[in-house]
Amino acid sequence: MRLRALAKINLGLDVVRKREDGYHEVRMIMQTINMYDQLEIDIKEEPGISITTNLPFIPTNENNLVYKAAQLLMDEFKVKKGITVDLQKFIPVAAGMAGGSSDAAAAMIGVNRLFGLGLTVRELMERSVKVGADVPYCLLRGTALAEGIGEKLRALPPCPDCYVLIGKPPVSVSTKFVYEKLDASEIAEHPEIDRMLEGLQWHNLNRIAEHMGNVLESVTIPAYPVIEEIKQHMKDHGAVNAMMSGSGPTVFGLFDDKATAEQACEALRETKIARTVFLTTVFNNGGRHR
């Protein structure tokens, strides 16, 4: 079975407070895009999970979220046989695009189908929070409001069709580092998530873009100023807005015109300030996995 694990961007990311258990309570608008890793999953007679990947630094043992996600279901349903997983990574790693979480979601879909477990997407989502906070969303996909630690999800009207320019600088950012540095009580400016929800309801890209915001930029950009450089480059080349995704360092710009987006993409490549430059579109078929 071959499955696509789609990347996500955060159209809006607000941190409401830090909880007593150390987790941060968030309010985010999540959006999947047409950029993906690919998993090929096969049944093998011997028990166990074997993973191969195209990137040598990716773990292939229980430290990989694909392994954890598959094992969670296989243990619960006492699956006797094993699986082999070939994971081809194209989503940048440690980049704020939920690549690992999306891989885990695809693994759960694959195990559920291959072994006929009969779980619905909602039932998979309930289990997947044990693997990671972003995994339930990566099962849902499309446009969604995420609250709590990211596990409380509500599907939203789809984002208007647009072009998404991805620019990742040659640095990796630890999500743990960003949240540890963030002082939730000192956030000066919160994104207007409710205004963005109105923009989605009205299917108005400019309204959505106008109110985009990510409070984690206040930690990540001072540590990696190239993020602001990429943001400004995208805006200067016609993006309706540009922002860091998740805890970074990936930047995305939204464009309402294909020719402008293509020119901006080429211009960003020429600067060499971003290691990964990729032009794509939003993905709005929430819940459909293939």
Beta strands, then each sheet from edge to edge (+ up, - down):
strand 1: 2-18
strand 2: 24-44
strand 3: 49-53
strand 4: 82-88
strand 5: 143-148
strand 6: 152-155
strand 7: 163-168
strand 8: 213-214
strand 9: 241-244
strand 10: 251-255
strand 11: 276-281
sheet 1: 3+ 4+ 2- 1+ 8+
sheet 2: 3+ 4+ 2- 5+ 6-
sheet 3: 9+ 10- 7+ 11-
end
